[in-house]
């Protein structure tokens, strides 16, 4: 870890799991770390166990009003924005704005937050995706599962694929605007966190508990790709993940992504649709070319 004294870092969902581990490491390296969490009490509990300088602010990514309030209350530079928070395979649930919960939280919430804060960002935007993006597809006819039968895993895959398409299009726009900010992405592999225990499906949660005990790396290991994407000397639109057993554990490295995650036309269309759904737009002027 480099010395991060004087750097400002925002991490969503930093009260548990890989977000908590990343926050702990960054605070220990000297950064001022803001834990952006839905439940401030849980954030305070997590922050109390971290070294260095931390701060807890309330943020509910399932509410555009909460996102706007958080962004409106920020004053100052941001060296790292880490879009870490997420939900995984819950029953069909809607956000405060009517979006399917996984798409609304994992993608649209972070899309809105990033663009509302982007003029303050000086370093990188890191978005946490998943190997689950490989089972995803972007259904523009029914992004929010309002007509077709709800499939939790497919919805999760769509949201994680959206994370990578968002990263690619964000980097394209940053480059076109002449910005030096980088957009990167990471996935934790198989990490033992509480993400696997909130599906409200008893059998799945039990399987997750057994898998965590036998196969998973701990949250500190799971945070390594996030830290790599945040701090390593890598280009924009890089995707970091574990370098060991089927990208599920081990030291971080740059990894591949599905062909769907490389579709620039879909990435641009998803961006346009996301702007329409959230009412939030890319804030930087594009550099004129001749």
Secondary structure as UniProt FT lines:
FT   TURN            5..6
FT   STRAND          8..12
FT   TURN            13..15
FT   HELIX           17..28
FT   TURN            29..30
FT   STRAND          32..37
FT   HELIX           40..47
FT   TURN            48..49
FT   STRAND          53..58
FT   TURN            61..62
FT   HELIX           64..72
FT   STRAND          78..83
FT   TURN            96..97
FT   HELIX           101..102
FT   HELIX           103..109
FT   HELIX           110..117
FT   HELIX           118..120
FT   STRAND          121..128
FT   HELIX           131..135
FT   TURN            140..141
FT   TURN            143..144
FT   HELIX           152..176
FT   TURN            177..178
FT   STRAND          182..186
FT   HELIX           194..197
FT   HELIX           202..214
FT   HELIX           219..231
FT   TURN            236..237
FT   STRAND          239..242
FT   HELIX           245..247
FT   STRAND          252..254
FT   HELIX           259..262
FT   HELIX           264..278
//
